[in-house]
Amino acid sequence: MRHLDADKALRDFDLFLLLEKGAASNTRISYRADVVRLAAWLRDNGLGLREASLEELRRFMADLHDLGIAPRTQARIVAGIKAFFRFLTAEGYLDADPATLLESPRTGLHLPEVLTVDE
């Protein structure tokens, strides 16, 4: 298992998104901000990325919900976190991916507004 320097791993993840996934700039910026937010939350709880577990990730998401973060934004955050932990596992930073079973919140269906014609 490789030494896990969070800053280097985040830079490597950003390059991976750019070069191998062709991710748009906004996606990369959002994913980076989401991972930084998670890392800060883990640090505030006395943990590092290597100590992140599914339960800790669920607690993080519950805290975001409690802060009033919209379900669509939560879903994007989950996508970024899952991509990051898949990357860390594939690159040998982690032995197992704690985010594999992390679920996105249900965002519901967006129903279009019906246009009416005034008579």
Secondary structure as UniProt FT lines:
FT   HELIX           6..15
FT   HELIX           16..20
FT   HELIX           25..44
FT   TURN            45..46
FT   HELIX           49..51
FT   HELIX           54..66
FT   TURN            67..68
FT   HELIX           71..90
FT   TURN            91..92
FT   TURN            98..101
//
